[in-house]
Structure formats: structure tokens, C-alpha cells
Amino acid sequence: MNPMQILQSFISKGLSPQKIAEQMMGNNPVMANLVKMANAGDTDGVEKVARNIFKEKGRDFDKEFSEFKSKFK
């Protein structure tokens, strides 16, 4: 199952974005930190972590985020 299908599955169950993140986080400290930052309204921090993860994996955050957003139009 690709990430979009996973998200659609959670959404179809009526879960909020916060609950979706909690389900996906499990025992992952990076995800736990991201949820904490998001709850505190630290969107810059969340974006910085995401950009670092993409950079470590040799991927283009801006390109992939743009493609991700286009799926919701």
C-alpha cells in the first residue's frame, strides 16, 4: 500500500490528521517530535525536519511536496 492509500484509509475511517499522525508514529521518536512541533504550531520546525529527511535520502522536497499537493486538487 502506498502512502496515499494509507492516508485515504485513515481518512475514510473518520480519523483527524492528528489521530492519523499518532497512528503512524508508533514508537518512532522523530514522528513523536514532529507531532509535538505541529501541536505547538511550529510549522517551520516541521518543514525543516521534512526537508532534512528528504535531503538525507537524496530526494527533492519541493518537487515531491508539489506533486503531493496536486493530488488534493
A tleap script that builds the chain and sets N, CA, C and O, in Angstrom:
source leaprc.protein.ff14SB
mol = sequence {
  NMET ASN PRO MET GLN ILE LEU GLN SER PHE
  ILE SER LYS GLY LEU SER PRO GLN LYS ILE
  ALA GLU GLN MET MET GLY ASN ASN PRO VAL
  MET ALA ASN LEU VAL LYS MET ALA ASN ALA
  GLY ASP THR ASP GLY VAL GLU LYS VAL ALA
  ARG ASN ILE PHE LYS GLU LYS GLY ARG ASP
  PHE ASP LYS GLU PHE SER GLU PHE LYS SER
  LYS PHE CLYS
}
set mol.1.N position { 0.852 -1.169 0.000 }
set mol.1.CA position { 0.000 0.000 0.000 }
set mol.1.C position { 0.903 1.239 0.000 }
set mol.1.O position { 1.815 1.343 0.819 }
set mol.2.N position { 0.647 2.178 -0.920 }
set mol.2.CA position { 1.467 3.388 -0.957 }
set mol.2.C position { 0.973 4.388 0.090 }
set mol.2.O position { -0.131 4.232 0.611 }
set mol.3.N position { 1.773 5.412 0.405 }
set mol.3.CA position { 1.385 6.359 1.457 }
set mol.3.C position { 0.043 7.039 1.229 }
set mol.3.O position { -0.695 7.276 2.186 }
set mol.4.N position { -0.285 7.352 -0.007 }
set mol.4.CA position { -1.575 7.984 -0.282 }
set mol.4.C position { -2.730 7.051 0.068 }
set mol.4.O position { -3.743 7.489 0.614 }
set mol.5.N position { -2.580 5.773 -0.242 }
set mol.5.CA position { -3.629 4.808 0.080 }
set mol.5.C position { -3.777 4.656 1.590 }
set mol.5.O position { -4.888 4.512 2.101 }
set mol.6.N position { -2.666 4.690 2.291 }
set mol.6.CA position { -2.712 4.599 3.753 }
set mol.6.C position { -3.462 5.796 4.325 }
set mol.6.O position { -4.334 5.637 5.179 }
set mol.7.N position { -3.120 7.006 3.848 }
set mol.7.CA position { -3.809 8.205 4.316 }
set mol.7.C position { -5.298 8.152 3.995 }
set mol.7.O position { -6.128 8.500 4.834 }
set mol.8.N position { -5.638 7.717 2.782 }
set mol.8.CA position { -7.048 7.623 2.406 }
set mol.8.C position { -7.787 6.623 3.286 }
set mol.8.O position { -8.957 6.820 3.612 }
set mol.9.N position { -7.101 5.552 3.670 }
set mol.9.CA position { -7.705 4.560 4.556 }
set mol.9.C position { -8.025 5.179 5.915 }
set mol.9.O position { -9.115 4.982 6.451 }
set mol.10.N position { -7.075 5.925 6.466 }
set mol.10.CA position { -7.301 6.578 7.753 }
set mol.10.C position { -8.427 7.606 7.654 }
set mol.10.O position { -9.286 7.685 8.532 }
set mol.11.N position { -8.413 8.393 6.574 }
set mol.11.CA position { -9.425 9.436 6.395 }
set mol.11.C position { -10.810 8.815 6.259 }
set mol.11.O position { -11.784 9.335 6.803 }
set mol.12.N position { -10.897 7.699 5.529 }
set mol.12.CA position { -12.200 7.049 5.349 }
set mol.12.C position { -12.754 6.516 6.667 }
set mol.12.O position { -13.961 6.314 6.798 }
set mol.13.N position { -11.882 6.289 7.634 }
set mol.13.CA position { -12.309 5.834 8.962 }
set mol.13.C position { -12.703 7.005 9.856 }
set mol.13.O position { -13.089 6.814 11.009 }
set mol.14.N position { -12.603 8.233 9.309 }
set mol.14.CA position { -13.003 9.413 10.056 }
set mol.14.C position { -11.971 9.916 11.040 }
set mol.14.O position { -12.307 10.663 11.958 }
set mol.15.N position { -10.713 9.518 10.866 }
set mol.15.CA position { -9.677 9.969 11.787 }
set mol.15.C position { -9.220 11.382 11.433 }
set mol.15.O position { -9.136 11.739 10.258 }
set mol.16.N position { -8.932 12.170 12.440 }
set mol.16.CA position { -8.414 13.524 12.232 }
set mol.16.C position { -6.943 13.436 11.833 }
set mol.16.O position { -6.302 12.408 12.051 }
set mol.17.N position { -6.409 14.505 11.253 }
set mol.17.CA position { -4.971 14.492 10.917 }
set mol.17.C position { -4.094 14.166 12.125 }
set mol.17.O position { -3.091 13.464 11.997 }
set mol.18.N position { -4.469 14.673 13.288 }
set mol.18.CA position { -3.692 14.380 14.499 }
set mol.18.C position { -3.743 12.885 14.815 }
set mol.18.O position { -2.715 12.287 15.130 }
set mol.19.N position { -4.909 12.287 14.735 }
set mol.19.CA position { -5.038 10.847 15.016 }
set mol.19.C position { -4.281 10.026 13.978 }
set mol.19.O position { -3.689 8.999 14.308 }
set mol.20.N position { -4.298 10.477 12.725 }
set mol.20.CA position { -3.555 9.780 11.672 }
set mol.20.C position { -2.071 9.787 12.019 }
set mol.20.O position { -1.404 8.756 11.939 }
set mol.21.N position { -1.556 10.959 12.407 }
set mol.21.CA position { -0.138 11.067 12.771 }
set mol.21.C position { 0.183 10.181 13.962 }
set mol.21.O position { 1.229 9.533 13.985 }
set mol.22.N position { -0.701 10.142 14.952 }
set mol.22.CA position { -0.473 9.306 16.133 }
set mol.22.C position { -0.443 7.825 15.760 }
set mol.22.O position { 0.369 7.066 16.291 }
set mol.23.N position { -1.327 7.413 14.847 }
set mol.23.CA position { -1.353 6.017 14.406 }
set mol.23.C position { -0.054 5.651 13.684 }
set mol.23.O position { 0.497 4.567 13.875 }
set mol.24.N position { 0.420 6.582 12.852 }
set mol.24.CA position { 1.617 6.315 12.061 }
set mol.24.C position { 2.890 6.389 12.904 }
set mol.24.O position { 3.898 5.766 12.570 }
set mol.25.N position { 2.839 7.144 13.984 }
set mol.25.CA position { 4.031 7.402 14.776 }
set mol.25.C position { 4.506 6.184 15.555 }
set mol.25.O position { 5.708 5.928 15.621 }
set mol.26.N position { 3.597 5.439 16.139 }
set mol.26.CA position { 4.019 4.286 16.927 }
set mol.26.C position { 5.069 4.682 17.941 }
set mol.26.O position { 4.848 5.591 18.740 }
set mol.27.N position { 6.213 4.010 17.921 }
set mol.27.CA position { 7.298 4.304 18.852 }
set mol.27.C position { 8.428 5.069 18.179 }
set mol.27.O position { 9.564 5.025 18.651 }
set mol.28.N position { 8.144 5.761 17.101 }
set mol.28.CA position { 9.160 6.485 16.341 }
set mol.28.C position { 9.387 7.861 16.974 }
set mol.28.O position { 8.497 8.711 16.931 }
set mol.29.N position { 10.562 8.089 17.557 }
set mol.29.CA position { 10.804 9.376 18.227 }
set mol.29.C position { 10.784 10.574 17.280 }
set mol.29.O position { 10.402 11.668 17.693 }
set mol.30.N position { 11.185 10.396 16.026 }
set mol.30.CA position { 11.142 11.505 15.068 }
set mol.30.C position { 9.692 11.910 14.830 }
set mol.30.O position { 9.370 13.098 14.832 }
set mol.31.N position { 8.824 10.935 14.626 }
set mol.31.CA position { 7.401 11.242 14.416 }
set mol.31.C position { 6.796 11.875 15.666 }
set mol.31.O position { 5.993 12.803 15.567 }
set mol.32.N position { 7.177 11.379 16.836 }
set mol.32.CA position { 6.670 11.949 18.088 }
set mol.32.C position { 7.075 13.418 18.194 }
set mol.32.O position { 6.275 14.255 18.611 }
set mol.33.N position { 8.309 13.729 17.820 }
set mol.33.CA position { 8.783 15.107 17.854 }
set mol.33.C position { 8.031 15.960 16.838 }
set mol.33.O position { 7.695 17.108 17.127 }
set mol.34.N position { 7.762 15.412 15.651 }
set mol.34.CA position { 7.015 16.150 14.633 }
set mol.34.C position { 5.604 16.482 15.118 }
set mol.34.O position { 5.121 17.595 14.910 }
set mol.35.N position { 4.950 15.531 15.757 }
set mol.35.CA position { 3.598 15.773 16.270 }
set mol.35.C position { 3.642 16.851 17.350 }
set mol.35.O position { 2.776 17.725 17.402 }
set mol.36.N position { 4.654 16.782 18.209 }
set mol.36.CA position { 4.793 17.788 19.270 }
set mol.36.C position { 4.979 19.178 18.661 }
set mol.36.O position { 4.356 20.143 19.104 }
set mol.37.N position { 5.841 19.278 17.641 }
set mol.37.CA position { 6.058 20.563 16.978 }
set mol.37.C position { 4.778 21.050 16.307 }
set mol.37.O position { 4.438 22.229 16.399 }
set mol.38.N position { 4.071 20.150 15.635 }
set mol.38.CA position { 2.832 20.526 14.949 }
set mol.38.C position { 1.793 21.019 15.949 }
set mol.38.O position { 1.112 22.014 15.699 }
set mol.39.N position { 1.667 20.331 17.074 }
set mol.39.CA position { 0.713 20.752 18.103 }
set mol.39.C position { 1.068 22.121 18.672 }
set mol.39.O position { 0.185 22.873 19.084 }
set mol.40.N position { 2.354 22.445 18.695 }
set mol.40.CA position { 2.806 23.741 19.203 }
set mol.40.C position { 2.745 24.819 18.122 }
set mol.40.O position { 3.038 25.984 18.391 }
set mol.41.N position { 2.367 24.437 16.899 }
set mol.41.CA position { 2.265 25.399 15.807 }
set mol.41.C position { 3.598 25.734 15.155 }
set mol.41.O position { 3.718 26.738 14.454 }
set mol.42.N position { 4.604 24.888 15.388 }
set mol.42.CA position { 5.939 25.129 14.838 }
set mol.42.C position { 6.043 24.540 13.429 }
set mol.42.O position { 6.727 23.540 13.213 }
set mol.43.N position { 5.354 25.176 12.475 }
set mol.43.CA position { 5.361 24.659 11.104 }
set mol.43.C position { 6.738 24.772 10.460 }
set mol.43.O position { 7.112 23.944 9.628 }
set mol.44.N position { 7.493 25.803 10.848 }
set mol.44.CA position { 8.852 25.939 10.304 }
set mol.44.C position { 9.721 24.764 10.739 }
set mol.44.O position { 10.514 24.243 9.954 }
set mol.45.N position { 9.566 24.351 11.993 }
set mol.45.CA position { 10.329 23.205 12.501 }
set mol.45.C position { 9.957 21.920 11.791 }
set mol.45.O position { 10.825 21.119 11.446 }
set mol.46.N position { 8.653 21.722 11.570 }
set mol.46.CA position { 8.182 20.528 10.869 }
set mol.46.C position { 8.754 20.497 9.456 }
set mol.46.O position { 9.234 19.464 8.992 }
set mol.47.N position { 8.696 21.643 8.779 }
set mol.47.CA position { 9.219 21.707 7.417 }
set mol.47.C position { 10.722 21.437 7.395 }
set mol.47.O position { 11.211 20.742 6.504 }
set mol.48.N position { 11.450 21.974 8.357 }
set mol.48.CA position { 12.904 21.773 8.417 }
set mol.48.C position { 13.241 20.297 8.577 }
set mol.48.O position { 14.146 19.793 7.912 }
set mol.49.N position { 12.520 19.598 9.458 }
set mol.49.CA position { 12.753 18.161 9.648 }
set mol.49.C position { 12.455 17.411 8.356 }
set mol.49.O position { 13.231 16.552 7.937 }
set mol.50.N position { 11.327 17.740 7.725 }
set mol.50.CA position { 10.956 17.065 6.475 }
set mol.50.C position { 12.009 17.299 5.400 }
set mol.50.O position { 12.397 16.369 4.692 }
set mol.51.N position { 12.469 18.534 5.278 }
set mol.51.CA position { 13.497 18.831 4.280 }
set mol.51.C position { 14.785 18.052 4.557 }
set mol.51.O position { 15.428 17.556 3.632 }
set mol.52.N position { 15.155 17.948 5.833 }
set mol.52.CA position { 16.366 17.193 6.188 }
set mol.52.C position { 16.226 15.713 5.852 }
set mol.52.O position { 17.164 15.094 5.349 }
set mol.53.N position { 15.066 15.154 6.126 }
set mol.53.CA position { 14.825 13.739 5.810 }
set mol.53.C position { 14.929 13.517 4.304 }
set mol.53.O position { 15.571 12.567 3.857 }
set mol.54.N position { 14.304 14.388 3.528 }
set mol.54.CA position { 14.374 14.259 2.071 }
set mol.54.C position { 15.801 14.408 1.580 }
set mol.54.O position { 16.238 13.661 0.705 }
set mol.55.N position { 16.536 15.373 2.138 }
set mol.55.CA position { 17.918 15.600 1.727 }
set mol.55.C position { 18.775 14.370 2.010 }
set mol.55.O position { 19.595 13.980 1.178 }
set mol.56.N position { 18.590 13.753 3.188 }
set mol.56.CA position { 19.342 12.544 3.550 }
set mol.56.C position { 19.087 11.413 2.567 }
set mol.56.O position { 19.968 10.594 2.303 }
set mol.57.N position { 17.872 11.376 2.028 }
set mol.57.CA position { 17.505 10.305 1.101 }
set mol.57.C position { 17.768 10.678 -0.358 }
set mol.57.O position { 17.454 9.909 -1.267 }
set mol.58.N position { 18.352 11.878 -0.581 }
set mol.58.CA position { 18.671 12.310 -1.934 }
set mol.58.C position { 17.452 12.652 -2.777 }
set mol.58.O position { 17.471 12.498 -3.998 }
set mol.59.N position { 16.392 13.117 -2.124 }
set mol.59.CA position { 15.159 13.439 -2.833 }
set mol.59.C position { 14.899 14.940 -2.771 }
set mol.59.O position { 15.432 15.636 -1.907 }
set mol.60.N position { 14.074 15.434 -3.695 }
set mol.60.CA position { 13.754 16.855 -3.817 }
set mol.60.C position { 12.433 17.142 -3.108 }
set mol.60.O position { 11.359 16.822 -3.617 }
set mol.61.N position { 12.528 17.749 -1.929 }
set mol.61.CA position { 11.344 18.044 -1.125 }
set mol.61.C position { 10.332 18.897 -1.887 }
set mol.61.O position { 9.146 18.570 -1.942 }
set mol.62.N position { 10.818 20.003 -2.476 }
set mol.62.CA position { 9.898 20.927 -3.152 }
set mol.62.C position { 9.128 20.246 -4.277 }
set mol.62.O position { 7.921 20.447 -4.417 }
set mol.63.N position { 9.813 19.449 -5.071 }
set mol.63.CA position { 9.168 18.754 -6.194 }
set mol.63.C position { 8.135 17.749 -5.680 }
set mol.63.O position { 7.003 17.711 -6.160 }
set mol.64.N position { 8.532 16.944 -4.709 }
set mol.64.CA position { 7.625 15.902 -4.222 }
set mol.64.C position { 6.454 16.482 -3.431 }
set mol.64.O position { 5.348 15.947 -3.490 }
set mol.65.N position { 6.684 17.575 -2.691 }
set mol.65.CA position { 5.585 18.191 -1.955 }
set mol.65.C position { 4.588 18.811 -2.927 }
set mol.65.O position { 3.379 18.761 -2.700 }
set mol.66.N position { 5.093 19.389 -4.002 }
set mol.66.CA position { 4.220 19.956 -5.030 }
set mol.66.C position { 3.358 18.859 -5.663 }
set mol.66.O position { 2.161 19.050 -5.881 }
set mol.67.N position { 3.970 17.718 -5.952 }
set mol.67.CA position { 3.220 16.590 -6.520 }
set mol.67.C position { 2.173 16.085 -5.519 }
set mol.67.O position { 1.054 15.748 -5.906 }
set mol.68.N position { 2.535 16.032 -4.246 }
set mol.68.CA position { 1.632 15.586 -3.191 }
set mol.68.C position { 0.410 16.511 -3.125 }
set mol.68.O position { -0.731 16.050 -3.088 }
set mol.69.N position { 0.672 17.829 -3.112 }
set mol.69.CA position { -0.434 18.793 -3.030 }
set mol.69.C position { -1.340 18.719 -4.257 }
set mol.69.O position { -2.547 18.934 -4.149 }
set mol.70.N position { -0.767 18.417 -5.422 }
set mol.70.CA position { -1.580 18.380 -6.636 }
set mol.70.C position { -2.595 17.237 -6.613 }
set mol.70.O position { -3.585 17.278 -7.343 }
set mol.71.N position { -2.366 16.237 -5.800 }
set mol.71.CA position { -3.305 15.119 -5.706 }
set mol.71.C position { -4.569 15.480 -4.949 }
set mol.71.O position { -5.550 14.736 -4.979 }
set mol.72.N position { -4.551 16.621 -4.267 }
set mol.72.CA position { -5.716 17.044 -3.488 }
set mol.72.C position { -6.533 18.130 -4.179 }
set mol.72.O position { -7.456 18.688 -3.587 }
set mol.73.N position { -6.193 18.431 -5.434 }
set mol.73.CA position { -6.943 19.455 -6.170 }
set mol.73.C position { -8.039 18.862 -6.982 }
set mol.73.O position { -8.765 19.587 -7.662 }
savepdb mol mol.pdb
quit
